[in-house]
Amino acid sequence: MSDLDRYLAGAELLDCQGRVEHTLTLLVDGRVRIRRGAVTIVIDPATGHVDPPRAVVPDHVLHAVGELAGRPVATRSHRQHDHRDHR
């Protein structure tokens, strides 16, 4: 975690057993960083652009990204329903 991270808005998404599954951080430029284990994805809610480009973000995580960013995430074709594909 960088020094700046402690001042940024964030959220933790839990699995059904109460363990942190995803950590979301609202970045200064409005994008949202998603961390799951060793995987980091950055998404721009305004455009739906995902980096890395082939990353799959499950619908429930996209919803949380939109809530954190204060706007719905633009629709992209990369959306999938099966969160197991996101690893």
N, C-alpha and C positions, 0 to 999 in steps of 0.2 A: 504494500500500500504506500502510495506517495504521500508527502505532506499535504498536498492539495486535497487528496481523497477524503480526508477527515472533515472537510468543510462542504463537500458536495452532497446533494440529496441522494438518497439511495433506498433500496428496499431488498429484502431477502424473501425469496419464494421457497416455501417449504414443501417437502413431499408428504405423503399420507402418514408418515411416521414421525413427523416433526423435525426432520433433518433439512438443513439448507440445501436446496437443489440448484438454485440460481441466485446470483447476487447481481443486482442492477444498480448502476450509478449514472445519474444525470450529469453529463459533462458540461463544461462552461459554454461550449458552442451549440448546445441543444441536442446533441446526439446522446445516445444511451449505450453504455458499455454493459454487456451481459457476460458474466463469468459463470462457468460450470466446470468445476474441477480445474484442469489445466487449460481448458478451452476459453478463449476470449473472442467475443464477437462485438462489433460496434454497429449500431443501426441508427440511421437518421429518420426519425419519425415523420418529418416533412416530406421526404421523397420515397421512403421505404428502402433506400439503398442499404445493403448489408455488406460489411467487410469482415471476413473474406467473402467474396461474391457467391460462392457455392454453399455457404453455411445455411442450414435449415433452422428456422426459429419456429417453435410450436405456437399455435394460436393463443394458448393461455399466457405464454410469455410475451407475445406481441401485445396482448391486452394490457398486461402489467406495464410494459414499456410505454404505451399510450397514456395510462393513468399517471405514471411518474412524470412524463413529459408534458402532461396537461393538454394533449391533443391526440386524436386517433392516429394510428400508424397508417401511412399511405399503403394501399393494396399492392402487393407484388406477387409474382407467380411462385416464389420460393416457399410460400407458406405451406406447412404440412401439419397434419393433425397428430401424428405419432411422435411424442416427445422422445422416444428412444432413439430416433434417427438424428437427434441433435448433438450427440456426443462427439 
